[in-house]
Amino acid sequence: MVRTEGSEESLDKVFQAVSDKYNGNWDGEEMSFTSEEGYIEVISLRYLNDFIVGTQRHKLTDGSVWKRKKMDRKYITIRLGSHSDRKERSKGTTPTEGIFIYNSYEDLTFNYPKNHSLEWMVISIPYDKFKLLDIFPNDSVLMQMFEMDTFLFHYMPMTFDIELLIRSVFDIRKDKLLRKPLFLSKAFEILGRLNSKMTEQETLSQNLHPQDLELMLDLKVKLLEDYTIQPNLDNIASDLGMSKSKLQRSFKSVFNTSILKYFNTQRLEEARRKIEFTDDSLSYISYDLGFNDISHFSTAFRKHFGVAPSDIR
């Protein structure tokens, strides 16, 4: 298993250490190599020395662990996960990470599963630099989140418009002439779209213990490993050694919804991606995502998106 530890301030050292361990090719801005443990690709661009916008892709046979260490300096990081293989048939092989916003006041641990193709974009900026940019009004929800002086960890489901922006970033990531200005412009557009989607009802903080937070992040991954298996709350609570009521409270404090609603929403979002970006038939998508029949799938899809699957296709 690949284990890395560090902070946003030390990312270059982290990438260099990974490169050294696997005889990689980190050059201060990117690396891309294959080892016995799998495939790793990183592009990390810096602006004003410590404003970072980058992309990462990997698929590792034994999984990986990223331990992000807390810092005295306030950093805000936005990690936006997406699908890596657009055409890959699911059964959870391309889990949707969603959008995570967190600051630097606590240690965080992210566990990535074995043999999963993972892909995400990262925007990380010190608060003092962000404040100088003067992009958003002080009363905006995003600005309030950035100004918090306590630990912040906030989750948002991936939205279609933001996923399209992430896709455009990955499409140009290898173009060394274009990527530096375009990474920055797309990062600002993503920030603007995030700010426009947030309301005063957004959960700005949670009091979950860091270990319980890690459990909930791991649970999210497991929930999406196979869309044909509905979550069983009794079994999950037993596996995690907590009561069902604590399980529900802990999950909702992170993801702002119940376990079952989260699972069903993500399943429908996955269905839309497959309709938009693959040639799979609607009946196959319905079956592949665990719906009883095409009629049940169409009804659930229309209720969630307001249009029928056939209208999207």
N, C-alpha and C positions, 0 to 999 in steps of 0.2 A: 504493500500500500504506500502511495506517495503522501508524505506528511510535510506540510510547510507551516511555518510560523513566522509572524512578523506584523507589520502595520503598514498603513498607507505611506508613512514617512520612509519606510525601509523596503519598498517594493522592488527597487532595482537590485538590492542585495538578495532578496528572496528569489527573484528570477535567476540571478547569477548562480545562487546555490543549487537550484534545481538543474540548471544547465550544466554545471560542473559535475553533479552527481551522475547525470546520464549522458555525458559527453555531447551536450547540446551545442547550440550556436547563438546564445544570447549576445546581442551586440549593443545593448543599452537601449534598444527601442523595440526589438522583436526577436522571437525565436520560434522555430518550427522543426520538430524532429520526432522520430519514432524510435522507441526502445522496446525491450522485451515486455515492459509493463503497459505499453500502449502508445497513444499519440498525444502530443501536447503542442498547442500553438498559442502564442501570446503576442499581442501588439499593445504596447503601452506608451502613449505619447504624453509629453509634459508641456504645459504652458505656464509661463510666469514661474518656472522652477518646480512648483508643487501642486499645480492644478492638473489632474490626471484624467485622461479619457482613453479607454482602451477596450480591447476585445480579448476574449479567451475562449478556446475550444479544447476539449480533451475527451478522450475515451480511454479509460484505464481498466485493465483486467481485474485489479484488486481494489478499485475505488481510490478515493483520496480524502484527506482531511486538511482543511485550511483553518488554522487557529489565528484569528485576528486579535492582536494584543491591544489593550486600551492605551490611550496616549494622553499626555497632559495638554497638548494642543488640540483644540476642537476641530476635528475633521467631520465632514458630512459625506457619506458615500451612498450612491444610488446604484444598485446592482439590478440589472434588467435581464432576466433569463428568457430564452426563446428556444425554439426547436433547432436542432442541428441538421438532421437529414430530412429535407422537406418531403421526400417521397416515401420515407420509411413507414411501413405499416405499423400500427401502434402496439397494442398490448402493453402500453406504458413504456415503450422503448425510447420515447423522446419526451420526457416529462417537462411540463411547463413550470418554470421556476416562478414566474410572476415578477413583481417589482418590489424590491426591498429598499427601504430608506433607513439608515441608522447612523448614529454618531459614534464618537470615539471614547465614550465614558465607561464602557465595560468591555471585558473580553468577550469575543464571540467565536463559536465553533460551527463551521459548516462541514457536514459530512456528505460526500458525493458517492453514490452507489456504484457497484461493480458493473463494468461493461455497459455503461450508459453513455451515449453521446450527449455531452453537455456543451452549451454555447451561451455566453452571456456578454453583455456590454457593461462596463463599469465607468461611472463618473464619480470622481472623488476630489473634493476641494476643501482647503482650510476655510473655516468660517470667516476669518478676517479678510481673506481675499474675496470671498463671495460677497461680503458686505460692501466692499469697495466698488464692486460691479454695479450696485444699485439697480438691479433688474426688476425686482418686485416691490410693491408697497409694503410697509412695515406691518399692515394689518392683514396681509394675505396669509392663508393657512400654511403655505409652504415656508414663508419667511418665519412664521411663529415656530414651526418645527425646527428650522435651522438655528433659531435663537435659544432653544432650550438648553438649560445648564444642568440638566439631569439626563440620565440614559434614555435614548430614544431608539425604538425599533418599530418600524411601521411597514405594514404589508399592503399592497394593492394588487388586485388581479391584473394580468396583462390585458391591455386593451388593443383593439385591432389597429388603430391609427399609430400607436406607439410601436407596435410590433413591426409595422411597415417601415418606420424610421430605422429601427434596429436592423432590419433586413438590408436597407440601403447602405448602412454603415458597413455591414459585412461584405456587401457586394464590391465596395471600393477599397477594402482594407489592404489589399496587396499593391495598390497604386501609390507609390511613394511620393509622387508629385501632387496628387490630389488629397491624400488621406488626412494630412495635418489640418488644412483649413476645413475640410468637410466633417471630420470628426468633431471639431469644435462647434461648427454651426449646427450640426444635428444634436449635439449635447444641449445647446441652448434651446433648440426647438422642443426637445423632450422635456426640459425643465418647464418651459412655458405651457406645454400641454398638461403636464402633471399639475401645475398650479391651477389651471382652468378647471380641472376635474375635481379638485378637492373642495370640500365644503366644511363648514364649522362643525359638522357632525363627525368628521374624521377623527379617529382615535389618535391622539397626539403622543400618548405614552402608555406604557403598561408596567405593572409592578411585578411581573413574573420573575422568579428567580432565574439566573442565567442557565442553570442546569435544566430547569423545566422548559425554558425557551428552546434549548437545544433539542429536547425531546419532541417538542411540537414541530420544529423544523424537520426533524427526521421523520416524524409521523406524516407530514405533508408529502414527502417523497414516497413513502410506502403506500399512501392512499392512491397515488397516481400510477403505481407500478402496473396495475391491471384494471382497466376500466370495466371489465366484466364482473368484478367482485365488489358487491356493495359492502361498505364498511359495517362491521359488527361492533357496536360500542362496548358491549360486555366483554368481548374478547380483547379489544384494544386496551380497555381499562385494566384488565387482568394482566396483560403482557407488560404494561407500563408500571404496574404496582400502585395504582391510584384509584380512587373511587370514580364512578361514572360522572358524578356531578363535578368533581375537580377536573376531570378530563375535559368536559365540555367548557367549563369556565376558562381553563388554560388555553384551549384551542381558540376560543372566541376572543380572548384578550390579545392574541397575536393576529388572527386572520379576520376578525370582526364579523364572523358568521359561524354557524354551527358546522360540525364535521360533515353531516349528510348533505347540507345545502352546498358546502364548499365542493364536495365530491361531484355532485350533480351539475353544478355550474361549470366546473372545469371540464367535465365530460362533454357538455354542450359546446363549450369554447373550442375543445379539441375537434368536435364534429365540424364546426365552421371552418377551422383551418384546413381540414381534410377536403371539404367541399371547395374551398378557394384555391388550394395549392396542390391538389392531387387529382388524378383522373379516376379514382375509385368510385364505384357506383354508390348511390345513396343506400341501396339495400346492403351492400358490403359494409359501408361505414356504420350503418345501424347495427349490424351484427357484431362488427369488430369492437364496438364500444359498449356492448352488453345490453342493448335495448331488446325488449321482448319481441318486437316486430316493427316493421317500417311505419305502421300507423301510430304506435306509441312514440316512436322517435319523432315523427313529424309534428305530433301534438305538442310534445315537450319543447321542440325547437321553436315552433311558432310562438308558444307562450313566453319563451325567454327572449327571442329576438324580434318578435312582432311580424316575422315573415316566414314563409314555408321554406324548407331546405331546397326545394326545386326552384324557388325564386332566386336564391343565392347562386345556384349552379347555372 
